[in-house]
Amino acid sequence: MFDQAVHEWSFKNYSDAIEHVHEAARIYKSSDPNGERMPDRDRLSILLDYVRTKDGKERRACITNGSGTHNGKSYDADNFGLSYSERH
């Protein structure tokens, strides 16, 4: 969501995406035996479906996957000590 705000300066036209993520997260939590929240990677994956520009899709795919190529440069979250692990 922060990336969206920085990239396009607003959440205009993304209310459907936000609602979809909230509903998916609610369903996930209610169906998880431990009541755990939906992992961030899964939330990002849902939002990726709503990104319209090629540049935005490529960048957010890197964020969602934790690695990838954007504007010809390779990125890997592991190189920065970042991960999607639930427990730190």
N, C-alpha and C positions, 0 to 999 in steps of 0.2 A: 504494500500500500504506500509506503514511504517512497519507493522508487517511482510509482505512478505520480505521486504529488510532485516530485522533483522533475520528472520527465515532461509532464504536460501541465503542470502548475494547478491541477485541479483533479477532482474525482468526477467531474461532469461526464455524463453518459456511462458511468461505471456502476450506477446504483444496482443494476441487475446482477453484476458480478459480485458485488458486496453481499447482496441478499442471498445469492446462490452459495457463497462460501459460508455464511452464517447458518443457513439451513443444513448444508452438508455437515458442518461441524456439530450442530445440534443432534443430527441423526447419528453421527459417528459416536458421540459421547454417550448417547442413550443406549446404543447397541454394544458398547464396550463393557465387558464384565466389571472392570475396575473403574469405570467412569472417567477414563483418561481422555484428554482433549486430542483433537485431530492433530497429527504432526504438521509442523510448518511446511514441510516439503509438499505434502498433499494439498494444503491450502493454496500454496503458490501454483501448483499444477492446475487447479481450478481457475485461478485468475488468469493464467496464461491463455486460456481459451478465449478470453475477452480482449486481448491486446490486438490492436488493429495494424500498427505499423511494423514493417519488416525489422527495422532497427530495434524497436521495443521488444518484439517477439524474440529476437536473437539474444538480446541482453538478458531478458527475463528468463529465457531457457537456461542460460549460463547460471543464473542465480538459483533457479529451481533444481537444476541437476548438480550444482556444486562445482561444475567445471564446464568448459566449452570454449568456443571461439567467438569473439565479438570484434568487429572491425579489423579482422585479420590478426588479432592478438589472442593467444591462448591464455585461459585462466583456469586455476584449480584452487578451490577453497582450502584444500589441505596444505597448500604452500603458505597459507596465511595463518595456519593453526585453527581454522574454522571447520565446523562440521554440523550435521543435522542430528547428531546423537541426542537422545532425549535426556541422558544423564551425563553430567560433567564431573 
